[in-house]
């Protein structure tokens, strides 16, 4: 089975062309549902490309779970803040109405007392 079905040939061609190694490049292997960190070096003496892969699937999945938890936490905090703001606005509206009613009642009381 050709390797290009599994791996992207570009990093290998780049290393072969430039001679500059690729170190700890994170790659997802969809066919295997695995994340790996690959290091590719050129052995000039033997004219061979050497690729070392380290399975980092567990770490990547843990990182994704943490990111999802953080996203959900932020979403929950946003909802709580929005709800609190609505409640504060309702309270302010009620206080405004009550203050206006109190002012009207006191003004009428003051007027009735000054008429006497």
Residue pairs with C-beta under 8 A, 6 or more apart in sequence:
3 9
5 31
6 29
6 31
6 32
7 27
7 29
7 51
8 27
11 22
11 25
11 38
11 40
12 40
12 49
12 51
14 20
14 22
15 21
15 22
15 40
15 41
15 42
15 49
16 42
16 49
19 42
19 44
21 39
21 40
21 41
21 42
22 38
22 39
22 40
23 39
24 37
24 38
24 39
25 37
25 38
25 39
25 40
26 35
26 36
26 37
26 56
26 60
27 35
27 36
27 37
27 38
28 34
28 35
29 35
29 36
33 57
34 55
34 57
35 55
35 56
35 57
35 59
35 60
35 61
36 53
36 54
36 55
36 56
36 57
37 53
37 54
37 56
38 51
38 52
38 53
38 54
39 51
39 52
39 53
40 49
40 50
40 51
41 49
41 50
42 48
42 49
42 50
43 49
43 50
